[in-house]
Amino acid sequence: MSTQTVPAVVPNFDDEANAGRKLAIICSKGNLDMAYPGLILANAALGEGVETHLFFTFWGFDMILKSRMNDLKFSPVGNTAMHMPVGDMRVPASLAPVPGMQAMATKMMKHQIAGLGVPEVPEFLEQIVAAGGHLWACRMSADMMHVDESDLYDDVEAIINASTFIEMTNGAQLLFI
Amino acid sequence: MSVATIEGYEVHVNEEGFLTEYDEWNETLALKLAENIGVEMTDRHWEIVRWLRADFKEQGETATTRRTQTVGGFPTKEQFELFPKKPAKKMAYIAGLPKPHGCV
């Protein structure tokens, strides 16, 4: 193996280039499997020094409702990619709605996620807030579900309407999940 | 593989400047690495860096900020305060470790 002597390189963490970079993630799903993409990306963006906003709307409210956030479910119904626990078999579509299937699939998925050292939703939100992330709830969803700020996870900064969200994410990169 | 001289020590580095050999690191070097990226080392910075080194030795991979909190006991918020903006990468760089591979 050949080695070459180089001048000492200092990694370019590029704090300046990221200045002003913003990411806004709209979380609109309340299924366990659809909660994670937004959380993981938000956490990664914050770790890269990117200003990050999460906006919860419609079924995404289940991620921030105190009464539900600890208990998201995963359903194999309508998911043609659902793997069997062993081998490379797909779960037959006819089996997906069988009683007990959702509970079993949820339990398995939680187990796999925990096995990777990835936290459950409430703890993940706590980490995102600790890393400087911002959580917002959708006004129309709150009105539809008859909930107010007291029903929501404490670190949700406010219930805001769509135009406020558009205003505050001026120049941001946007993800709809 | 490249060799660079930092504080009089000849060390192997990758193209970004991260040390690639665990045993070539020492605390004099780390002080210089920290200075390179504008981090002023306090006792708390050292605690984290030393924990990261010990954890790497056991695990064979660099702890993510998540692991640094849950296993190391250093709160996420504090990691961001001590190593602003990009704690995971900055901690790894100063500790002479590769960037973490995990997503969370």
Interface residues (C-beta under 8 A of the other chain):
Chain A: M1 S2 T3 Q4 T5 V6 P7 A8 V9 V10 P11 N12 F13 D15 N18 I40 N43 A44 G47 E48 G49 L116 G117 V118 P119 Q127 A130 A131 G132
Chain B: M1 S2 V3 A4 T5 I6 H12 V13 E15 E16 G17 F18 N36 I37 T64 T65 R66 R67 Q69 T70 P75 T76 K77 F80 P84 K85 K86 P87 A88 K89 K90 Y93 G102 C103 V104
